[in-house]
Each structure stands twice: as C-alpha cells, then as structure tokens.
Amino acid sequence: MSIALEHFKTYIEGWTQGEADKAYSVLADNYTYDDPNSMVYTKATFTELMDSFKEATLAACGGKLPDPFIEISESMTKEIDGDLTAWCLWEIPGSGLRGSALVKGDCVGIRSEVIAYYTKLP
C-alpha cells in the first residue's frame, strides 16, 4: 500500500470513528475542507469542523452519536505518480445526513476534501 493510500485510510478511519485526532494526524499543512453549507476549513480549524459535524449529528439523532459515527458505503481511489484522488459516499446513521466526498492527498498527507450533501428536492 502506498503512503498516500495509507494516509487516506487513516483519515477515513478518523471520520468513521469520530476521532478528530486520528484524521488530523495525516493532514497536510495546506489542508482544506470545503463544506458548501458552512465554510472552507483548514488544518488549523479541523477540530471545529469535527465538532460542528458532531453537533449537527446530535441534533439530528436525538442527542446520541451513532457508532460508527459515519458509514462509508462506496469508495473509489486512483493514484497517479503519488497523487491520490478518492471519492466516497458517506452517511451519518440515523441522521438523514448523507453525501459524497472527493478527497485528495499524497505522501505528505491529505490535502483537501470537498463534500456534497444529498437531499430530496421539494
């Protein structure tokens, strides 16, 4: 397994287990997380990001965090010359929150994640 893929695996485990420290451990210094419902987070604001996800989950799940925190149902990865691109479907069990994520990384760490939320149209 490549270093970039190992970083991705650790990052995803951090999210699925709700462990900010685990995910944070593989972030590149220039990491960004683009959430269309709030803001673009950086490595410096990653803990705030995880906390906001947990707060939204608590509100949607009657005050209880699910275990696992996030489920990944599908994922695809492609690595070219050490640059990893990964796509996955995610859902927070019992919350109605679900979407997809595009994650990019390399041997230095996870550089970015852009998410999209899925919802029914009115």
Phi, psi and omega per residue, in radians:
M1 nan 2.375 -3.137
S2 -1.273 2.846 3.103
I3 -1.101 -0.728 3.135
A4 -1.063 -0.728 3.131
L5 -1.208 -0.622 3.051
E6 -1.091 -0.736 3.090
H7 -1.056 -0.777 3.140
F8 -1.075 -0.770 -3.141
K9 -1.046 -0.793 3.125
T10 -1.117 -0.740 3.128
Y11 -1.038 -0.839 -3.129
I12 -1.155 -0.682 3.079
E13 -1.063 -0.688 3.088
G14 -1.034 -0.768 3.123
W15 -1.205 -0.822 -3.076
T16 -1.137 -0.533 3.138
Q17 -1.619 -0.097 -3.118
G18 1.200 0.508 -3.103
E19 -1.854 1.671 -3.100
A20 -1.009 -0.709 -3.109
D21 -1.071 -0.670 -3.136
K22 -1.146 -0.852 3.128
A23 -1.115 -0.732 -3.118
Y24 -1.055 -0.578 -3.056
S25 -1.072 -0.314 -3.111
V26 -2.035 0.264 3.115
L27 -1.391 2.365 3.000
A28 -1.266 2.730 -3.106
D29 -1.052 -0.512 -3.119
N30 -1.677 0.353 -3.116
Y31 -0.989 2.410 2.992
T32 -2.360 2.584 3.102
Y33 -2.271 1.970 -3.054
D34 -1.724 1.895 3.125
D35 -1.895 1.969 -3.062
P36 -1.132 -0.285 3.139
N37 -1.608 -0.144 -3.130
S38 -2.419 -1.304 -3.025
M39 -2.902 3.118 2.989
V40 -1.657 2.059 3.119
Y41 -1.596 2.754 3.093
T42 -2.120 3.133 3.074
K43 -1.019 -0.662 -3.119
A44 -1.166 -0.422 -3.117
T45 -1.931 0.274 -3.087
F46 -1.064 -0.718 3.138
T47 -1.083 -0.677 3.067
E48 -1.059 -0.717 3.097
L49 -1.038 -0.916 -3.128
M50 -1.082 -0.712 3.106
D51 -1.073 -0.707 -3.127
S52 -1.180 -0.636 3.070
F53 -1.127 -0.720 3.138
K54 -1.170 -0.691 3.104
E55 -1.090 -0.768 3.116
A56 -1.113 -0.663 3.126
T57 -1.180 -0.775 3.102
L58 -1.014 -0.743 3.137
A59 -1.141 -0.682 -3.093
A60 -1.412 -0.354 -3.057
C61 -1.975 0.453 3.066
G62 1.129 0.592 3.066
G63 1.476 0.180 -3.120
K64 -2.227 2.329 3.081
L65 -1.434 2.346 3.108
P66 -1.292 2.807 3.059
D67 -2.305 1.889 0.179
P68 -1.306 2.791 -3.138
F69 -1.139 -0.812 3.087
I70 -2.295 2.410 3.043
E71 -1.823 2.366 3.053
I72 -1.838 2.058 -3.079
S73 -1.698 -0.483 -3.142
E74 -2.498 2.533 3.004
S75 -2.681 2.605 3.098
M76 -2.388 2.412 3.091
T77 -2.268 2.614 3.046
K78 -2.513 2.306 -3.130
E79 -2.189 2.227 3.103
I80 -2.271 2.129 3.108
D81 0.885 0.691 3.073
G82 1.522 -0.124 3.102
D83 -1.675 2.130 -3.093
L84 -1.792 2.339 2.980
T85 -2.135 2.269 -3.127
A86 -2.307 2.519 3.079
W87 -2.242 2.446 3.093
C88 -2.609 2.700 2.972
L89 -1.670 2.378 -3.119
W90 -2.310 2.728 3.076
E91 -2.660 2.437 3.015
I92 -1.655 1.902 -3.022
P93 -0.937 2.309 3.068
G94 1.375 0.012 -3.052
S95 -1.831 -0.369 -3.002
G96 1.427 -0.078 3.107
L97 -1.510 2.142 3.097
R98 -2.702 2.814 -3.127
G99 3.116 -2.762 3.104
S100 -2.314 2.840 -3.119
A101 -2.419 2.461 3.002
L102 -1.998 2.033 -3.047
V103 -2.035 2.379 3.099
K104 -2.204 2.458 3.136
G105 -2.773 3.127 3.104
D106 -2.713 -2.840 -3.088
C107 -1.190 -0.295 3.123
V108 -1.400 -0.648 -3.139
G109 2.726 -2.982 3.097
I110 -1.377 2.158 -3.071
R111 -1.645 -0.594 -3.087
S112 -2.799 2.736 2.962
E113 -2.493 2.330 3.041
V114 -2.125 2.246 -3.130
I115 -2.014 2.771 3.008
A116 -2.301 2.463 3.086
Y117 -1.699 2.498 3.063
Y118 -1.853 2.325 3.115
T119 -2.616 2.798 3.072
K120 -1.309 2.505 3.060
L121 -1.344 2.631 -3.124
P122 -1.168 nan nan
